[in-house]
Every structure is written in structure tokens, then in C-alpha cells.
Amino acid sequence: MGIPFVWGRFCMSKDYYTILGVSRSASQDELKKAFRKLAVKYHPDKNPGDKTAEQKFKEVNEAYDILKDDQKRAAYDKFGEAAFQGGGFDPRTQSGGFSFNMGGGAFSDIFEEIFSGGMGHNSAHQETRIRGSDLRHDISLTLEEAFHGKEVRLKLRLPVTCTACKGTGAEGGAQPTTCSACRGTGAVRFSQGFFTMERTCSQCGGTGHTIEKKCTQCRGTGRVPHERTLKATIPAGIEDGARIRLAGEGEAGLRGGSPGDLYIFVRVKPHQLFQREGNALHCTAPLKMTTAALSGTLEVPTIDGTKAQISIPQGTQSGQTFRLKGKGMTAVRSNVRGDMFIHVQVETPINLTSRQKELLEAFEKEGDSGKTNPQSEGFFARIRDFWQELCEPERRGKE
């Protein structure tokens, strides 16, 4: 009972798996990838006059035509080529040698993908109705406008459907006629090598229709430029780089096609006081030396137009940050606000009077520097230790 299997497995004249360069356990995806690669390599148009390449091309197609079908593959795995001989299906003898029928087999599955730039029946035919293009409009906002939100009016000059021909492009609104060159398919066929190729019809531009008498208003385009004003609501909290889509407000479609969309791109201008990070705002504020040393309050503006006060504790240092909760930017489509962060920079006094200088000198003599300026004292102490470590080996050497 095992003899037919052994004969079919080892005595077949051609090994389809070897021809495609795959293993016997190859998946359908692996078979398909292997076939595509070899079909392109040995394609007659790439190897004109090369009989060896032509034969390889036929063998590759023959192998894939069998292995891509699960039932044929199972029969081939068990009985080899004998499964398709003796009155059965023989891919080599069908149609007198080899079939190049583009309507079925390996070609219909693969070659329209490989040469999709004009061969496939679906690629050549174009819809009569063409959707209008999407358009872009840029606007600039201040940070305050981005915080509050805004309604903007846009004056745009856009193509709209021609009322004289109702978008058909033909005078009086007449419907376009079927193209005589391609008979409405949008593509014309021609032969090249073993294949029937298709390309876009040059007479109708791939639409399948022609206009005998063009509309004088739109010159056959079905659209005319028109200036119109649109209103758009910019939501509070919008960020720099955001875009807003106005559906159907773009370019009008051709021959009754749907209009495109209008996209508003938002740019938020830099602010003189605030820097934005998400919904948080950051502000750097100068702080008097006396306030930093003795404590006090610091009044700062906020993005909503009000003012806020910060309590400054004694000994506040430059770079210290204070947080004002809920004083940042508004989150888009929400009542939640981010926080505001104040980064203080202690200001060193300049243009001192003689009396001020005397007071500062007295302050310097009066206090304990280690207590009043702990960071400076600590820094210079580390410097002394550093120099001592460097000089210690040299001192020992002299001793």
C-alpha cells in the first residue's frame, strides 16, 4: 500500500518545491512570495529572446498553479505528477502546451499585484464622480486666545460646484457621453509579449465619459472659484500644531462628487511671560534680595487676566519653584485647568548708594558667614579640602 506514495515522492520528473525554492512544509504566504520573486526574475519582458528564462518562467507558473491549490497540492505530495496524468488534469498539456490565460490560475492571483500600474481591470476604470481635494488654512493665536477659545471668521476663495451646468461640466447641465475610445471603461487594451495590457484612456482621462460641448462658465471642469466666509470655533485650551477639520468645506467634487474637507492648522504664538508644557504654565520672576532673605509676598499675573500672590519664606534661593494649583491652561473640552509654576531668581542689587554699601559691609562683618551663607561656606570648604589633598603628597615628599 505504501508503494504509490514512495514512487510519487521520489520518482517524479519535476520537484515543484525545488522549482519555487521552498520546503515541503511551506505556507501559502511563503509559496506566494517565492512565486512573485521568481516570476519577476524570469518574466519574458525582462529577458527578451532568452529561451532558458522563458522555460523557467513556465516551470515556475506550473509549480505554483499546482501548489497554491490545497487539493492539487495534497495529490501531488502523495502521487507526484502522476496525479495529473492518465486522463486527469495536466497543467503542461492544457491548451496545447502552456496556458497564459489571464483570467485564472497563478496570473490572476499574482501578476495584477506585481504590475498594478495599469494591467488590472479594476485599476484602469475610474469613477465618473471625483471627490474634491482637502484644503488647508493656517491661523495664528495668542496664548490668551488659546486659553479662552475663539470663534474665527475665514474668508476663503474655494472652487464650488458650477450652478450653470450643475457640476456636469457640459453646457446646460447635459450629462457627459460615453467615451468612444474606451467605451466607458476608462482604459484601453494593447498586447505586449504574452500579456494583454491596459492603460488609462487618453481621450477621457480614465473617466469613461467625454463632454461634447463644455460649459462656458466653468470650461468643462464643473467648478468655479467663489469667495465665501466660514465660521470656525476654536476650543479653549487648544495647543500649538493642532488641527481642526471642517467636513465638506473643502474643494467641490467633480461631476457630482462629494466635496473635500477643510483643515485649520493652529499656531500659538510665543508669550512674553509664560512658557507652556501641556496644560502647565511656567513663569520666571525676579525676587528682591531683601524679600528672599527676610520673607514677604510676590505678586504675579495669571493667564486668565487676574493676579495671584505667593508667600515667600525666609531664605528663598534662586531657582526655587512655587506652584499655583489650577492657574495653568484649560484642558481641551474640559473645565479642568493645569497648574502654574513660578521659578524665582533672586536679584542682586545694583547702583547702591553710599549708605546702602555701608549697611551691607556692616552686615558682612556682623554675621556668622557659616550660618548666613551656608552654601558659599560649604563650597569653599570643599575647595580647601581639594587643595589639601593635592598638596599632601608633595609636602610629605619634602619631609
JOGI-V127157 format. One record per helix or strand. SS is the DSSP state (H for helix, E for strand). FROM is the first residue (numbers start at 1). LEN is the number of residues. If there is no record, write none. Layout:
SS:FROM:LEN, SS:FROM:LEN
This chain:
H:3:8, H:16:5, H:28:14, H:51:17, H:70:15, H:105:10, H:121:4, E:130:1, E:135:7, H:143:6, E:150:12, E:170:1, H:171:3, E:177:2, E:187:6, E:195:6, E:209:2, E:214:1, E:223:12, E:243:4, E:254:1, E:262:7, E:275:3, E:280:9, H:289:6, E:296:6, E:307:6, E:321:4, E:330:1, E:337:1, E:340:8, H:354:13, H:369:4, H:374:25
